[in-house]
Amino acid sequence: ATLSEVLGSELYNSIPAAQKLQAGLLYLRRVFCFDFQSGSHYNSHKELIDARGELCFAALPTREDGSRDLLTVASDRTEAHATYLTELDAIDADVHTKVCDAADKVYSANTIKEEEGKYRCPLSGKLFREPIFVRKHIDNKHSAVVATAKLRALEHKYVRYFLADEDRYDTLSSLAPPPPPRRPLPPERPAERPPDRFDRGGNHGGWRESRGPR
């Protein structure tokens, strides 16, 4: 889904360009675990936060030294990732069309017109008045046949995903590496629990609340 689809066209068109950029960068981090500042993709949110921190802001990468322009590095690596996502969208659209075609072929092959107002399902031998009723019958009683046809159409989808990811990896390997990851902060020590002023567990150096006369 695009950012305009996520936000809604009315909200998307009403916000300033700077806020659109900020929302887009945050969307990349939250949905795709992608950090624009380094042009890097991570396998999980934890891995991203450990490497780049929690802060997400719309600012250009800074030049750490005079040997390379980090904006160019981030832009090139972001372009490679965007190309990969575009390829995945194209694969999804193509596979969706093939899955629908496969299902339609099952319905067509199993809707036999014998005469006007009589359509037979060869899978069960039952007669129906309209083709739409045959289709509903196949969905209800022979859904496994439709599912098998759809699975055949899906066979090569994830192979194509893998090949697209390999192309992205090859492209990224040819580019300048991203900035080194930040060292994750050590975990915070839990705060020490203050002594129990009511001394419920016995007298361990605290004081006991007076209950007064009974």
C-alpha positions as CSV (number, residue, x, y, z in Angstrom):
1,A,0.0,0.0,0.0
2,T,1.2,3.5,-0.8
3,L,1.4,6.3,1.8
4,S,-1.6,8.0,0.3
5,E,-3.6,4.8,0.6
6,V,-2.6,4.4,4.2
7,L,-3.4,7.9,5.2
8,G,-6.4,8.4,2.9
9,S,-6.3,10.8,-0.1
10,E,-8.1,13.6,1.8
11,L,-5.6,13.6,4.7
12,Y,-2.6,13.0,2.4
13,N,-3.5,16.0,0.2
14,S,-4.0,18.3,3.2
15,I,-0.7,17.9,5.0
16,P,2.5,19.8,4.1
17,A,5.2,18.2,2.1
18,A,7.6,18.1,5.1
19,Q,5.0,16.1,7.1
20,K,4.5,13.8,4.1
21,L,8.3,13.1,4.0
22,Q,8.3,12.5,7.8
23,A,5.4,10.1,7.5
24,G,7.0,8.3,4.6
25,L,10.3,7.8,6.4
26,L,8.4,6.5,9.5
27,Y,6.3,4.2,7.2
28,L,9.4,2.7,5.8
29,R,10.8,2.0,9.3
30,R,7.6,0.6,10.7
31,V,6.4,-1.5,7.8
32,F,9.6,-2.4,5.9
33,C,12.2,-2.1,8.6
34,F,14.1,0.2,6.3
35,D,16.3,3.1,7.6
36,F,16.7,5.9,5.1
37,Q,19.6,7.6,7.0
38,S,21.8,4.6,6.2
39,G,19.9,3.1,3.3
40,S,19.8,-0.2,5.1
41,H,17.1,-2.9,5.4
42,Y,16.8,-5.0,8.5
43,N,15.1,-8.3,9.3
44,S,13.2,-7.1,12.3
45,H,12.4,-3.9,14.2
46,K,14.7,-5.0,17.1
47,E,17.6,-5.3,14.7
48,L,16.9,-1.9,13.2
49,I,16.6,-0.2,16.5
50,D,19.7,-1.9,17.9
51,A,21.7,-0.7,14.8
52,R,20.2,2.7,14.2
53,G,18.3,3.8,17.3
54,E,14.7,4.7,17.8
55,L,14.8,8.2,16.5
56,C,13.2,8.8,13.0
57,F,13.4,12.3,11.6
58,A,13.4,13.8,8.1
59,A,16.9,15.0,7.9
60,L,19.7,14.5,5.4
61,P,22.5,12.1,6.4
62,T,25.5,13.9,7.7
63,R,29.0,13.6,6.3
64,E,31.1,11.7,8.8
65,D,34.4,12.1,7.0
66,G,35.7,13.6,3.7
67,S,36.0,10.3,2.0
68,R,32.3,9.8,0.9
69,D,29.0,11.6,0.7
70,L,26.6,9.8,2.9
71,L,23.6,11.4,1.2
72,T,24.6,9.7,-2.1
73,V,25.2,6.5,-0.2
74,A,21.8,6.5,1.4
75,S,20.1,7.6,-1.8
76,D,21.7,4.9,-3.9
77,R,20.8,2.2,-1.4
78,T,17.3,3.5,-1.0
79,E,16.8,3.4,-4.7
80,A,17.9,-0.3,-4.8
81,H,15.4,-1.1,-2.1
82,A,12.6,0.9,-3.8
83,T,13.3,-1.0,-7.1
84,Y,13.0,-4.3,-5.1
85,L,9.6,-3.3,-3.7
86,T,8.4,-2.3,-7.1
87,E,9.4,-5.7,-8.4
88,L,7.5,-7.4,-5.6
89,D,4.4,-5.4,-6.4
90,A,4.7,-6.4,-10.1
91,I,5.0,-10.1,-9.0
92,D,2.0,-9.9,-6.8
93,A,-0.1,-8.3,-9.5
94,D,1.0,-10.9,-12.1
95,V,0.4,-13.9,-9.7
96,H,-3.0,-12.5,-8.6
97,T,-4.1,-12.5,-12.3
98,K,-2.8,-16.1,-12.8
99,V,-4.6,-17.3,-9.6
100,C,-7.9,-15.8,-10.8
101,D,-7.5,-17.2,-14.3
102,A,-6.7,-20.7,-12.8
103,A,-9.9,-20.5,-10.7
104,D,-12.0,-19.4,-13.7
105,K,-10.7,-22.3,-15.8
106,V,-11.9,-24.7,-13.1
107,Y,-15.4,-23.1,-13.1
108,S,-15.5,-23.1,-16.9
109,A,-14.3,-26.7,-17.3
110,N,-16.9,-28.0,-14.7
111,T,-19.9,-26.0,-16.0
112,I,-21.5,-28.1,-18.8
113,K,-24.5,-26.6,-20.6
114,E,-26.8,-29.4,-21.6
115,E,-29.7,-27.2,-22.7
116,E,-31.1,-23.8,-21.9
117,G,-31.7,-23.6,-18.1
118,K,-29.7,-26.9,-17.4
119,Y,-26.1,-26.8,-16.4
120,R,-24.4,-29.8,-15.0
121,C,-21.4,-30.1,-12.7
122,P,-19.4,-33.2,-13.8
123,L,-17.7,-33.4,-10.4
124,S,-21.0,-34.4,-8.8
125,G,-23.4,-34.9,-11.7
126,K,-25.9,-32.4,-10.3
127,L,-28.0,-30.1,-12.5
128,F,-28.5,-26.3,-12.0
129,R,-30.5,-23.6,-13.6
130,E,-27.7,-21.0,-14.0
131,P,-23.9,-21.2,-14.3
132,I,-23.6,-19.0,-11.2
133,F,-25.3,-21.8,-9.1
134,V,-22.7,-24.3,-10.5
135,R,-19.9,-22.0,-9.4
136,K,-21.4,-21.7,-5.9
137,H,-21.8,-25.4,-5.7
138,I,-18.1,-25.9,-6.7
139,D,-17.0,-23.4,-4.0
140,N,-19.1,-25.2,-1.4
141,K,-18.6,-28.9,-2.3
142,H,-15.5,-29.0,-4.4
143,S,-13.3,-26.2,-3.0
144,A,-10.3,-28.5,-2.9
145,V,-10.3,-28.6,-6.7
146,V,-10.2,-24.8,-6.9
147,A,-7.6,-24.6,-4.2
148,T,-5.3,-27.1,-6.0
149,A,-5.6,-25.0,-9.2
150,K,-4.7,-21.8,-7.3
151,L,-1.7,-23.5,-5.6
152,R,-0.3,-24.5,-9.0
153,A,-0.5,-20.8,-10.1
154,L,1.3,-19.8,-6.9
155,E,4.1,-22.3,-7.3
156,H,6.7,-19.9,-8.7
157,K,5.7,-16.8,-6.7
158,Y,8.2,-17.2,-3.9
159,V,10.9,-18.3,-6.3
160,R,10.4,-15.0,-8.0
161,Y,10.5,-13.3,-4.6
162,F,13.9,-15.0,-3.9
163,L,15.3,-14.0,-7.3
164,A,14.2,-10.4,-6.8
165,D,15.9,-10.3,-3.4
166,E,19.1,-11.8,-5.0
167,D,19.0,-8.9,-7.5
168,R,18.7,-6.4,-4.7
169,Y,21.6,-8.1,-2.8
170,D,23.8,-7.9,-5.9
171,T,22.9,-4.3,-6.4
172,L,23.6,-3.4,-2.8
173,S,26.9,-5.3,-2.9
174,S,28.1,-3.1,-5.8
175,L,27.3,0.1,-3.9
176,A,29.2,1.9,-1.1
177,P,28.5,0.3,2.3
178,P,26.2,2.0,4.8
179,P,27.6,3.8,7.8
180,P,28.7,1.5,10.6
181,P,25.8,0.6,13.0
182,R,25.6,2.3,16.4
183,R,26.6,0.1,19.3
184,P,23.4,-0.8,21.2
185,L,23.1,0.7,24.6
186,P,23.5,-1.6,27.6
187,P,20.2,-2.6,29.2
188,E,19.1,-0.4,32.1
189,R,19.5,-1.8,35.6
190,P,16.1,-2.2,37.3
191,A,15.6,0.4,40.1
192,E,16.2,-0.9,43.6
193,R,13.0,-1.5,45.4
194,P,12.6,0.8,48.5
195,P,12.2,-0.9,51.8
196,D,8.6,-1.8,52.8
197,R,7.5,0.9,55.3
198,F,4.8,-1.5,56.6
199,D,7.3,-4.3,57.2
200,R,4.9,-7.0,56.0
201,G,7.5,-9.7,55.8
202,G,8.8,-9.3,59.4
203,N,11.1,-6.8,61.0
204,H,14.1,-6.5,58.6
205,G,15.3,-3.1,59.7
206,G,12.1,-1.3,58.8
207,W,9.4,-0.1,61.2
208,R,6.0,-1.6,61.9
209,E,2.9,0.5,61.6
210,S,1.1,0.9,64.9
211,R,-2.4,-0.6,64.7
212,G,-3.6,1.0,67.9
213,P,-5.7,-0.6,70.6
214,R,-8.2,-3.3,69.6
